[in-house]
């Protein structure tokens, strides 16, 4: 288990904390059982090394002011820069070997369903971490999920997961971890699209013209000559303006 060397620090204002970060020092808080919260600091690169060495779940030891007694801790809170996403503050909490703690463990997915490989289905993984209860010694680095056996419209739920001995979760057993869904073609209809008229089929709202296709000619009317255009229906005659001095 990695050990992080930290030093006690005095309470500082925002400007002093920014100067610490500019020097490559990370401000932190350490919650110690029976002693409350202590303000500490550590070199940023040492913090990154300790987190990498701790694996998927950050459980590691700290030594305060080079004291021989090491304190086993878990990360209680992480603050990150909104733009760079660099860690700007850590809150650590002491844990004992017999403590049952609540912590989130990453879920790692392996394999690919045959239906996804053959482009018949798509894959979704709505749950990428699992909140568990366990003693520090029983906390796994990750939860392994094999996706290779999934078929079309299939799923893996929390109840299917094989948790290590001494590990439990409060997440409902039917919560979906991963699922496949069949891909279907969708025909989109363009709103407001006009339908082209088909010869012989009247368009809704159109006025048939005598002699035009689909309208029989009036009795005694001559059929239009070959190649001649069909006559167009005349527009309704406009009303004559009221006589001068007359009633409107």
Beta strands, then each sheet from edge to edge (+ up, - down):
strand 1: 3-8
strand 2: 25-32
strand 3: 36-43
strand 4: 59-64
strand 5: 71-80
strand 6: 87-94
strand 7: 100-110
strand 8: 121-124
strand 9: 129-135
strand 10: 142-146
strand 11: 155-157
strand 12: 168-169
strand 13: 176-182
sheet 1: 1+ 3- 2+ 6+ 5- 4+ 1+
sheet 2: 10+ 7+ 9- 12+
sheet 3: 8+ 13- 11+
end
